[in-house]
Structures are given as structure tokens and as C-alpha cells.
């Protein structure tokens, strides 16, 4: 397996009906990659003929030749930024197809349960070819889908690098898509798991995960950095069963990493198979993309070394368990060194039977002394007398959960361990700080660039301050995903880039600062000494402080601000940030050009799943909507919708949603629907009402209009009125891109009033002006020419990064080194740094 560099091509394989095109396309959108549907490429190469027609006219052999040629062409034409190629299910039917796949990395199989595939393919469509599984866009294979699945499965397993299992009966496409994107993100090494102080894993000892309540798994995962998945305790060690159990855990726990463990009888587990079986089962763990894998160090060293060489992005925990005695220091030292796997393990785990209280310290001391740099250690003593070792153990400490049976004497819950550490002042020194933002393809290049920049600046600052913390970017698109990170004791805080700062606000409003409360959003979260998360809005703070420093006094009346750009398309939070920053100075009137109501980019889709098989009312009222569909008129405080909203705060059913599809009922094209959104709407509201009234399981899709303006914002109907304004003291560029029309309209105002012009965007707008805004000069260039005081984007990034770091660490930020780093970043973009940055970097730089 290659190293974990970003691949140029991600190839997706699997049975027809597995969801390759659907999931592949959505993953490509979120990851910011190109997408090629191989069947569509074949149709294009064959003058518009679909696969059934090609097969009918020229036969399967010809089709397979064209298919392989088109795959080669797609790989050859793949851009450096990355391409996802969704292959047809039969690309493995020929020797040439197999050879092409063997030559590529990574090849990802979507492993949908065969029962669900058969159910999908047996839905008959009018005019479908006989034997095609009822699908009129697929050629007939001349056999039942089960027979095809049985015949093809060994070939899929031969060429795949990763295997994405789908829980049997999965019906929530949105949740499945998020799970698949996270799977690719972790498997391909884009973001490895971070191991820091006060991190924990909880062992779930269940024979069947698919039969356990998802709510129980979510509860157990809450506050746990990692869940240990004990393979040896499963009811069946058949590979097909194991992958289904993995899928069930991932489905329920919103991205909680898994520690895949096969504990042998020699080490206190139940696995009694051969060495060959042990490593085959562990290889399965690598293919399903587990984040961590436990590897017992007592197996044959050559087998261990061979396995380690193929681990890819999975982190290894070398382990040893001795239930009989306490080894002496020399033996302990050798055991820790062996468990470090030659420095290639992420953690070395040694568990022994201690004989005295002192043994708890000894196992910790030896572990700290013997593992190489970059390798963590887990040193534990068994039994009641070993509880102290769990309090002392800093990284990946095993723990139990109040809702689980205690698996062994001496186990403690996460809260019990943390409470003991607080009382004894033993909380660890290192923390993880994450920059939570949208996926690269969802938030646009500007949001992605800002996330990456902040992570680099903060990581460099931690090193400058000699702090052992780490900082990294963690993509998230729902409140649940963000809260998974924020509830960890190992998480010291987070920066929020994008709309999640607004979505998270309701759950943290009681812990928000005054200015964050004014904004109704937060971009900085900090865990205090008592473990409570506090919310701040440092961007608004910095805007207010900077304007005060430039002479705008607090409380002076009769002033207004003007916001330029259209940040609401990708980050509606930025408008709220500007409003609260200006309001803190007494500027209560802000103006912004009204966005086009018909702008398709503002229309979003929403999906929610309601199950009334256990009884209960839907809990919302609908009415016929002009143009098609049903409008949600109200959502009650009780009922299935209210329960859904409580479980999924980031995916709430809200008043104004336009229901356009229920279980796929009666859909036709929706004119003007934006790319990536629900592109269908029922013209027959009665069909939707019938589904809502009759069906027990309801998969509801809706179109959601953009939210209304935040308080304090006045929308201008057109740009013409801008030139005649007389009370504008501040002009804020809240988006990277400002149209040429906006620049032309505001230039007379800049020349006449000379307001302070503040850029709240990254990268610097002058670099984005060429081509994108169709303007020969940027807004800042026009303001500079008019003699306005200007605050450029890199200056605001400097202030915000310093404020963020000071909130996180309680220490003064290394402002000079951050300024130097920002100057280098600006230089990479081909721009000259602002004088403010040069001054902050020191006289030698200035």
C-alpha cells in the first residue's frame, strides 16, 4: 500500500445498485474533487448510446472493451487536485479490468448488503430490459442479482484497498453520505487521529452491534475519544458479519474513531484461532479503514513487520497483557520497546498484574522512559489495586461507561478518572485544538484556505510557546459532528469557520460572551478549568477593537455601516459578526445590498427520516404550496418531528420547509433547481399527503429557502442608492469577492466620505479581483486611491489569531512570529504585505 499522500484518482467499485454513483458524486462534491461516472463516460464515447443499447447492438465483449478504454481515459485525464471515478459493477469481469484496478490506489468498494441490492434492482421500471433488475439504464446480465453478487464478490475483494460496508436496511442517504465522506477522509490519511493528554477509549463488549439501540452506542461514545471494537467477542467472526457490525457502530456514533481489537486467549480475550486467521482478521480491519488497530506483540515478528508495512493511515497500538505477575523493570522495559513496534506504533500498551501500590508508578515510569519519541504509552495494572494506574495514565486511557457492565475489576468511568485527576492536579499538559469548518467543496476555496491557514498559524504558535498542544482542521457539517469533538476532555477548544458557529449557538448560548450573544454565533470555543465550554466571537471583538484604535468612539450616534459582498451564500455567520462588532461601538444601522431572491445557490435541501411504526403523530402541519409540494406551516413541541429535531439539532424540520418528495412519491423536474440540491418536486400534493398519511417509515426531502436577515441589517433594493449616502463611517468587505458593479457604485461614496474600509475576508481581495469580479481593480485599491483608512484582511487575521490563541492558552500570543508567518503566506499568494503586518513583525522586517 502506498504512503498516505493525497491520491490523484479514487476508484469506486461494487455491485450495481450499491450506490457508487450517488455516494461517489456526493463525496467528490464535499471533498472538492472532480467526479466521473464511468457509465456516463461510456455513453459519451458511444455517441449517446446507453449501456443497454450498446450491449444489445454489439455484445458484452465490445462493451467491456469500451468500458476499460474509458476508465484508462478517465485516469489519464484526472486532474492533480483529484478525481473520483465510479465504475460499473462489472469492470472486474475481464482480466484487463482486473489489471487496471490492481494498478490503481486506492480502490474503494461500496459493500451494500445483498438483500438491499436485490430489493433495489427488483424495483421494476417501465421498459426495463428483461433480467436487468427492473432498471432501464442497465443492461441485462441474464442471471439473478444474488448469483451475480456471489460470482463477483471474490473479484471485488481481490482488487479493493478499502471496503465501505453499509448497514442492512439503511434508508438515510444523507447520514450515509456523511459517513462515506468521513470514511474516505480518514482512510486516505487527510487527517490522522490525534493522541493527546486526557484522551480515553471505552470498550464496548457486545456480540451484536446491529441489534443494539443506536442511542446506547451514541451515549457510550459521548466523551470518548475512541471506541474499542472487540472483534473477538462478536457472535460470529465471518468477515461479512464483522463489516456489518463495524457499519452499525459508525452509523450510530457520528465519526467516533474505532480501535479494532482481536484479543487472543493468551492475552485475556476469546480469540483462539491460528496466527494466519489472526492476521487475516486484522487485514480486514485495515480494509474497513479503522482509525486504530491493536496488534499483540507476541506473534511472530516477521508477520508483525509485514503487517506494519501495510498499515496505511491506520494507527497501531502494540499490546501485551500479563495476568499472572508483575515483571521486573528490565522485563517491563523490553516489553514496552517491543510494543512500540520499532517506533512505528502510535502507542505501546502494557497491562500487568501489579502486586503493590508502587507498581502503578513503576509501570508508568518505565513506559515514559522506554517508548521512542512520537509513540505514546499505556501502562496499567490490573485489579482494584491498579485503579491508580488508570488515573496516572495520560493518553488513550481505557475506561468504562455507566450504562455498560464493568468488564474487569478496577475499571473506572471517564468522569471518575477526570475527577480524580482534578483533585490530584494530574490533568495532562497537552490538548487538541481543532479548526471546525465545512468540507473543502462545501465552504468554497476561501473557507478552506482560512481553515488551513489558522491551523498552521496556531500549530506554529504552540511550538513557539513550547506548548505540547496540537491544532488541526476537522471538517464537519452538522452540530452533532462538531459536538462529538467538543465533548472530549482532550479538546481544549475550537475555532469555528462557517455557518456551524451559528448552528452551535443555541446549545451554548448560556456560556456565550456578551458580544457573541449580540452576534447570535461564536467562532471561538474554550474549555475552562472546570471542563465547561465557553463561547466567544473573536472576529467581532477584533473588529470593534480595531475600529476603536482608529478613532471610532463608542456610543456616538448618527452613524451607519455598509457591508459589501454576498457572504450569505456560504457563510451567513460573517454578517452577524460584522453587525455585532459595529453594534458594540453604537453603530446600530448597517446596510447591505439585497441578494437576488431567485439566486439558486441560496436554496438548500433538507432530508429527515420519521418512523411511526411505534406509534405517535407526525407533529407538524402542512398545506398545499403553489408551484407544487407541501409547505410546513408549523412544527409542534411534541410528536415525531419534535423528537427528530431533538436528536438532530442541525437537521431540524422547520416552518417554511417545502416538502418535495416522500419515499420517492410522484416526482417531476423542478425548474431552476440548483446543482447539488433536490432537483425534483411533486406536482401532485395529494400523492405526498397520501404517503405522509399511510406509510410507517417516511423519508422526507424538502427545499429550504434562505433564512431572513439578522436584526440590525437593512437591505438596499439596488446599488444606485449607495452613491448618495451621507452617514457611512465604516465599509466592511465581508466576502472575498465583490462585484465590479458594487465597486463602481461605492467609489463615489469612498471619495466623498472617506470611511474606514475593513476587509474581513481571506485570501486578500486584491488577489481575487482579477477575473472573478470582472474588475480592473479591487475595492481596496479604490479605497486607497480615495484616501480612505484601510484595514486589510491579513491584519484582521493577525488580530483574530492572537485573540484565539490567548483565549485558548491564557498566555500572550507570539504576535511577532505570527506576523512573520502571515507575511510569508501573503508572499506565497503573490501580494505585498500590509505595513501593519510589517510593523508587527519587527523593525528588521519593516
N, C-alpha and C positions, 0 to 999 in steps of 0.2 A: 504494500500500500504506500502511495506517495506520502510525503510530508503534508502538513495541514496548511498548504497555501491555497489561496482562492483559485478554484478551477475555472478554466475558460468555458467548459461545457459541462452541464449537469444533465445526464441522460436518465429519463424516467421510463421504466418498463413495467409490465404487469398485464394481467388479463384484460380483455375488452370488458368494459363496464366497471373497472376498478376505480375509475376517477382520475386517470392520468392527465387528460387534457384539462379537466376542471381544476384539480389541485395544482397541476404544474403551472397553469396560467396565473392563478391567484398568487402562488409562491413567487413567480417571476415579477409580478407587479409589486409585491411588498418588498422584495429584495432588490428591486431596481435593476432587474436583468431583462434581456430580450427573451422572447418566447417563440418557439417553433412547434406547431402541431404537424407531425410528420404526414398524417393523412391529408392535411390541407396542402402541404408542400407537394405531395404526390398528385393531388388534383390539379394544382397549378402547372406542374410539369407535363400533365397529360391533357392539356387544352380544356380544362374544366370538368373532366370526367371524374366522377366519384368512384371510390374503390369497387362497389358492386358492379358498375358498368365496365370498369377495366377488367375485372376478373371474368365477367360474362363474355366479353369480346375476345380477350387474349389469354385467359387462363391464369392460374395461380403462379406458375413458374415465372411468367413475364412480370406479374405484379411484384413478386418478391425481388426480382432484379431491379425494378424501378425503385422499390422501397429502399433497398440498400444503397443505390446510387444517390437517392435524395438525402439519406442520412449522411453519407460522405460529404455531400454538398453543404448540408446544414452545419456540419462540424467545421468544414473548411472556411465557411463564411462567418463563423461565430466571431463576435467582436471581443476585444480584450476585456471589456467590462463584464462579460459573462453571458451565457445563453442557456436557457432551459429547453431541452428537446424532449417532447412527449412522443414516444414511439407507438406504433401499432402493436397490439398484443402478440402478433405473430412474427415479429422481427427475429425471434430466436428459432424459427422453423428451418432455417438454412444454415449450412456451415459458414457461409460468408457473413451472415448476420451475427453469428456467434463470435466469429473472429473480430469483427468490427467492435463489438461490445467489450470483448476481452482487452482490446487495446485502449479503451477509454476509462477514465476515472474522474468522478465517481458515477457508477451506475446504481440508480436507486429504484427499488421495486416497491410499488404500492400494493400491499398484500391485504386486499379486502376479502372477507370471509366468503367462501364459495357459495354458501346459501344466499347471501345478499347479491352476489354476482348473478346467480341464476334467476333470482327474483327480478333483478333489473332487466336482464336480457329477455325474459319471457313476457315482458310487457309489450303486447303486440301493437305495432304501429301500422296504419293503413298502407298497403302497397309494399310492405317489407318483404324481402326475398325469403323464400322458404328456407328454414334452417338457419336464419340469421339471428335468431333470438328475438324476432319481432322488431329489429332495428333497421329502418330503411336506409341508413347511411353506412351499413356494414354488409360486407359480402357474406354469403352463407359458407359455413365451414363443413357442412354435411354431417355434423355429429352434435350430440347434446353438449351444452356448455360444461357439464361436470366431466365428461370424457376429455374435453379439451383441457380443462384445468388439470386433471390428473396427468395427462401426457406432457403438458408444458412445464409444470411446476419444477421438475428436476433441472430443466434447462435454465429457468429463471434463477434458481438457487446457485447454479454453476457460475453465472456471469455477474451476479449482483455484488456490489460493495456494501450497500446498506439496504435494510428492509424496514419499510414503514408499515406496521400492522394496523389495521382498522378494526375496532371493536365490532363484533357481530351485532347487526341491527342498528348501527349508527345512522341517525337521521338528521343530525345538526351539522349542516355543511359549514357554517361559519366557524363553529368551535373546532371542527375537524381541520379546516384550513389553517387556523391559528396554530394548531398542534403540529401540522405538517411543516409550516414555516419555521417554527422553533426547532423542529427535528433537523431540518436542513442546516439551519444556522449553527447548531451545536456540532452536528456530525462533521461539517466541513471546517470546523475549527475557527469560525469567525469570532467566537467569544468563549474561551475556556472557562471552566468553573474556577472561582476564586476561593482560596483557602486562607482564612484569617482567624484571629483570636475569637473566642466565644462562638465558634461555629459548632453545629451539632448534626448528628444524624439519628433518626428514630427508626428502629427495626420493627417492621410490620410482619408478624409471623402468621400468615394465613394460607390455607390450602387452595383457596379460590378467591381471587380478587374480583372477578367478573360478577360474582354473586353478592358482593358486599355493597352496602349503601355508599354511593359516591360521596354523600355528606360526611360519612365517617372518615373516608380517606382524606377529604379536604380538611377536616378538623385535625386529624393527626399530622397532616403536612404543615398546618399553620405554625409558624415559628421554627420550623425545622429546615435547616439549610439543605439537607439531603434526606431522602427516604431510602432505607436499606431494603432491597428487594431480595428476599431469601428464596432463591430458586430451589434449594434442596428441600424446602418444606412444602412445596407445591404438591397437589394431589397426583399430578402426572408430570413427568419430565419429557413428554413428547414435545418436539420443537414447536409444532403448531399450537399446542396448548400454552407454552411459555410465552410466545409472542402475543397471544391474545390477552394473557394476564398483564404483560407489560403495557399493552394498549389501554387496558382498563384503568391502570394506575395513572398513566399520562392523561387520559381523558378527564379524570376527576380532579387532578391536582394543579392545573394551570401552569405547568412548566417547572415544577419542583424536580431537581436533578435526582437521578437514581444511582444508588450503589448496588451493583449487581453482584450477589454473593452466592457461591456454591460452597457451603461449609461441609467438609468431609467428616466422617465419624471420628477420625483421628484428632480432629480439631473441635469436637463437640457438636457437630452437625449430624445430618441424616444421609448425606450422600455416601453411598458405599460402592459406587461403580468403579470402573477401571480408569487408569490415567488417560487413556485415549478418549473415553467418554467425558472426563472432566474438562479436557481442553477443547473438545468439540462443543460442549455446552457453553464454555466461555467464549469461543469464537462466535457463537450465536449472539452473545451479549454485545460483542463488537459490531455485528451487523445490524442490530436494532438500535445502535447509537447511544448506548448508556453513557452517562457522563463519567461515572467511576466504576471500577471493577476490582473486586477483591481477589487477589492471587496468592494462594498459600505457598509459602517459600520452601516447603518440604518436598515438593515434587522434583522430578529430575531437572537439573539445572539447564541442560541443553534444551529441554522442552520449554522451560520458562523463558530462556533467552530468545528462542524462536518466536514465542508468543509476544514478548515485549516488542520485538521488531515490527510486529504487525498491528500495534495497538491504535495507530492513527491518533485522533484527537481525544480518545478516552484516557482519563487519568487512572493510574493504577495505585492500589493500596496493597503493598506487600504485607502478608499477615502470618502470625504464628500464635498458637494457643497451647498452653500447658496447664492442665487442670490438676496436676499431681504435686507440683513443688515450686519453690522459688529458686531459680537459678542464681549462681553467684554472679558478681559483677562482670567477670571476664566472659562468662557464657552469655549473659544479657547483652553485652557489647557486641559480641559476634552475631547474635540473633538480630539485633537492630540493624547491623550492617547488611546482613543477608536480606532482611525485609526491605531494605532501601533499593534492592534490585539494581545494584551498581549505580545508584544515583538517578535511575530512570523512574523510580516510583514517586508519586506525588506525596505519599505518606507511608511511613513504616509503622505497622501496628503489631504490638507485642502484648499479649494478655497472659498473665501467670497467676499462680496461687500464692498469694502473699502469706507470710507467717506472722508478721508483726506490723504495727503502725508505720515503723520506719521503712518498711518495704515499699509503701506508697511513694515516698520521696525518692527512694533508690531507683525505682523503675523510671521515674521522671528525669532524674539526674543523668542516668546512663543514656536515655533516649536523646536528651538535649545535646549530650557530648558526642554521640556516635553517628547520628544521621548526617549526611552531607548537606551543604548549603543548598537551599531550594527544595529540600524534602522535609515535610512536616513529620511529626511522630505522634503516635497514640500509644501511651503506656498505661496499662491498667492492671490492678489486682482484683481478683475475683472475690465474691462473698461480701458479707456485711462489713468486714474489716477493710474492704477495698473501696468503700464509698469515697474516702478522701482522695483516692487517685482520680476519680471522676471529677471532683471539684478542681483538682490541680491540673488536669489535662486540658490544654487550651484549644487545640484545633481538632475539629471533627470528633467531638466527644460523643460516645454512644449514650443515648437516653431513651426513656420510655415515655408513654403518654397516659394521662389519667383514664382514657377510655380503652386502653389496652391492658391485657393481663401482663403482669410483670414476668418477663421471660426467665430471669435468673436473679438470685439473691444479690442485693447490693445495688440494683438498678435504681436510678433516680429520674424524675422528670426534668425537662429543660428548666422550668421555673424553679424547682428545688435547687438545682445546681447553680443557677444565676443568683438566687437569694443567698446561698452560702458564700459565693464569691464576693457579692457586695458586702456582706458582713465582715468578711476576712480581707477586704481590699485586694482581691485576687482577679478582678476583671482584667482581661488581656490588653496588651498595648496596641494591637493592630485592628483596623476596621476597614470594611469595604464601603466605598462611596460610589454611587452609580449616577450616571447621566441618563435619565429615563427619557426617551424620545420616540418618535414614530419610526417605523421601518423606513429604510432608505427610499423606497419607492412610494411611500405614502406621504411623507412630510416634505418631499421635494429636496433638491440638492442643497438649498440654503439651510434647512433644519438639520440635515445630515452633516453638513460641513460644520455647523455650530456645535453639534454634539461631539464630534471628533475633536474639534479644537479645544473645547472645555475640558475634555478628558485628558488630553495631552498637557494642557497648562496645569491642571490640578495635580496630575501624576508627577510632573517635574517639580512643582512646588513642594510636594510631600518629601521628595528626595532632598531638596534644598533645605528643608526644615528638619531633616534627619528623622522623619516620622515613618513608621513602618506601614502606613496605610496604602491602599491601592485605589485607583479610580479607573472606571471603565464605562463603556456605553452599553446600556441594556435596552434594546427595543421593546416596546410594549404598546398595545393598542387598546387595552381595557383597564378599568380600575382594578379588577381582580388580579391581573398580571402585575400591576405596579405594587399593589398591597402585599403580594407574596414576598417581595424584596423588603418592603418597609417594615414588616413584622419580625424580621430576623434580628436577633441580638447582635449579630456580627455586622449589621448595617449601621454605620454611623450617621448616615444621611443621604440625601439625593438632591440632584438638580433636575428640574422638570423642564423639558423643551417641548413646546407644542400644547395642544388642547387638553392633555391629561391634567395639567395644572388647574384647570377649571373644573374638570370632572371629579378630581380628588377633593376639591374644597369642601363639599357638604360633609364628608366623613371626618374632616379635620378642622372644621370651622371653629370649634371651641378652643383649639390650640393655635389659632392664627394670630399674627400680629395685627396691629391696627391698620397699617397700610395694606396688608394682604386682605383684611376684611373689607376695606374700601374697594379693592380690586375684584373681590369675589374669586380669587385664584391665587396660586402660590407657585413660585419657581425654585424655592429652596426649602428643604426639609432637614431638620436636625434632631437627632436623638439626644435628650438631656441625660444627666447623670442618673435619673430615676427610670430611664428607659422609655420616656414619653416622647413621641414625635411632635415637634413644633413646626409650624408653617410660617414662612416669610416670603416676601416678594422683593427680592434684592434689586431687580431691574427698576421697579418703581421707586425704591429708596434711592438708587443711584441717580436716576433722572432728576428727582427732587433736589438731592444734594448738589448735583452739578449745576442746575439752574440757579440755585441759591448762591453758589460760588461765583456765578456770572452776573450777580446783581439783582436777580428777581427776588423781591422781598415777599415774605409770607403774609397773606391776608389782604394785599392791595386789590381793590375791586375794579370792575370795568375792563377785565382782560379776557382774552379768549385764546384758544389754541387751535391749530389746524393740523389734521392728520392726513398724510398723503400715502398712497399705495393702497393695495387691497389685501391686507393680511388675513382677513376673514376666510379666505379661500383655504388656507392651510393652517393658520394659527389664529383663531379668533381671540385667544388669550392676550395677544400683544396689544390689541386695542384697549382692553381692560387695564393693562399695565400702564399704558400712557395716561389713561383717564385718571387713575388713582394717583400717579406721580404728579400730575398737574393739579389735581384737586387738593393734594396736601399743601400746595402753595396758594390755595384760594382761587385757582383758575377753574371755575366750575362749569364753564361753557366751552365745549370742544366741537369742532365742525369736521365733517368728513364727506367727501363726495359719495352719494348713494350708489351702491353697487347695482348692476343690472339685475333686476328680479328674474330675468329669464336665463341668467348665466347658469348653464347646466352643471358647471363644476361645483356649484353650491348645493346641488341636490345630492343627498346621500341615501343609501339603502340601509334598512334595518331588518333583522331577522330574529324572531323569537319563537320558542317551542313551548307549547302548553299541553299538558297531559291531564285530562279529566277522567281518566279511567278509574281513578279512585274516588270520584265524586267531586262536587264543587262547581261553582259558577265561574264563567269567564271573568267577570268583574270589570268589563268595560262596555260602553255603548257606542254604536256605530250608526252612521246614516249614509244614504246614497250620495256619492260625490260626483259632481258634474264632470264629464270627461271620462268617467269610468272609475271603478274601485269603490272602496268604502272608507269614509273618514272616521277616525276615532274621535268621538265628541267628548268623552270623559273616561277617566280611569278611577275606579273606586279604591278604597283603602282595604277592602277585603276581596277575596277571590283569587283565581289562578294568576291573573295579570299582576296583582299586588305581590303575590308570592314570587313570581318571576322577577319582578323589579327588585325585591329584597335580595334575592340570590345573585342577580346580575345588575348591579347599580350602573354599570357602564353601558348596558344594553336595554335600558328601560323602555317599556311601552308608554308612550306619552300622548297627550292630547294633540291632535293635529296630524298624527301619522296617517298616511293614506295606504290602506291595505290593498295590495295589487295582486296578491297570489295567496291561496290557501291550499296546501297539499297539491300544488300544481294545477289547480282547477281553472278551466276555461280561459286561457291567456291568448292575447294577440299583441302585436307590436305597440309599444308606447312611443309615439312620435317625440323626437327631441331628447330621448333619454341619454344621459351622459355615459361615456365609456366607463366600464367597471361597475356601474350601478345596475339595479334591477331593470331590465330592458323590456319588461312585459307588464301588462295590466289587463285585468278582466274588464271587458266591455259589458259583461252581464253581471251586475251586482247580485242578482238572485243566486247565481252559481256560488258566489263567495259566501253569501248568507247560509246557503244550504250546507256548505262544508262546515262553517262555524257552528251550525246547529246540530249537525248529525255526527261528525267524526269525533272520536275519542282523543286521538293524537293530532294536534294541529301544528303544522309547520307554516308559520305566517311570515310573509315578506311584505315590507312596506316601504314607501318612499317618504323621506323626511325632509321637509323644507328647512332652509337655514333659520337659525334662531333669531329672534328680534334683537334690536340694538340694546346694548347695556345702558343703564341710567347715566345721564350726563352727556350723551352723544347726540348731536343734531346732524341729520343727513341733509346735504345740499342736493337739490334735484339736478343741477348741472354745474359745469365748471365756470360758466360765464360770470357768475356772481362772485367768484373768488377775487377777481382783479379789483373790485370796488370796496372790499372790506377795509375797515379803519381801526379795528381793535385787536388785531392779531399780534401777540407778543412772542409766540413760540410756534414754529412749524416743525412737526415731527415726521420723519420718514420712518414708518413702521413696517415697511416691507422692502425687500431687496430691489424690487422692480417698480419703478414709477413710469407711467406712460409719458410719451412725448407731449401729449395733449395737456397732462397735468403740469408739466414743466413750463410749457408756454403760457398756461393760464396763471400760474403763480408767480412768474418772473416779474410782472409789474408790481405786485404786492411786495416782493423782496426788495425791489429798487426803492419803493416809496416808504415802507415802514421799517425796513431793516430788522426784522425779527431775529431772535436766536433760532438757528436751524440745527436740529439734533437728529442724528442718524441712529436708529435703534435696530439696525439690521447687520447681518453678516452673510456673505462677504461684502466688502465695501461696495457701495452702489456704483461708484465710478467704473468699477471693473465690470459691472453687469450692464452698463448703459449701452455699450456697443451692440447693435443688432437686436437685442432683446427688447429694449424700449423704443427702438427706431428713432433714437435721438442722437444728435451730434455731440451733445454734452449732457452731463448728469445734473441732477438737481443741485448737488454740492458745488459744481462748477458755476452754475448760475448764481447761487448764493454768494460764492466767493467773489464773483465779478461785481455783484451788487453791494459788496462791502459788509455783509452780514457776519455776525459772530457764529462760528461753526463748531459743532461737536461731532466728530466723525465716529463711525461705527467702532473702529479699533479702540478708541478712547473709552467708549462705554463698555466694551468687552473687558478692558483692563480693570475698570472700576468694579464691574459686576463680579469678575473672577476673584478679585481681592476680597470683596464683601462675602462672597460664597465661602472662601477658604477660612476667613476669620470666624464666620458663623459655625463652620464645621469643627474647627480645631481650637477656638478660643485663643489663638495666637495671632500676632501681626503677620500679615501675608508678606512674602518676599517680593514686594512690589517691583523692585528694580529688575530682578531676574525674569519676572513675568512680562515686564515691558520689553526686555530684550528678546524674549521668546516670541512675543507678538510682532515685533519688528521683523524678525526672521520669517514669520508666517505671512506678513504683508508682502515681504520681498518675494516670497515664492509665487505670489499672485501677480507679480509684476507691477506693484504700486509703490509709491513713495510713502514712508510712514509719516503720520501727523507729528507736528512739533511737540504736542503734548506727550506723545509716546517717547520721543527722543529725550525730552527733559526728564521723564520718569526713569529712563534707562541710565541716566547719569551724564555728567558733562562730557566724558570721553566719547559717548555715543552722539551727543548733541553737536 
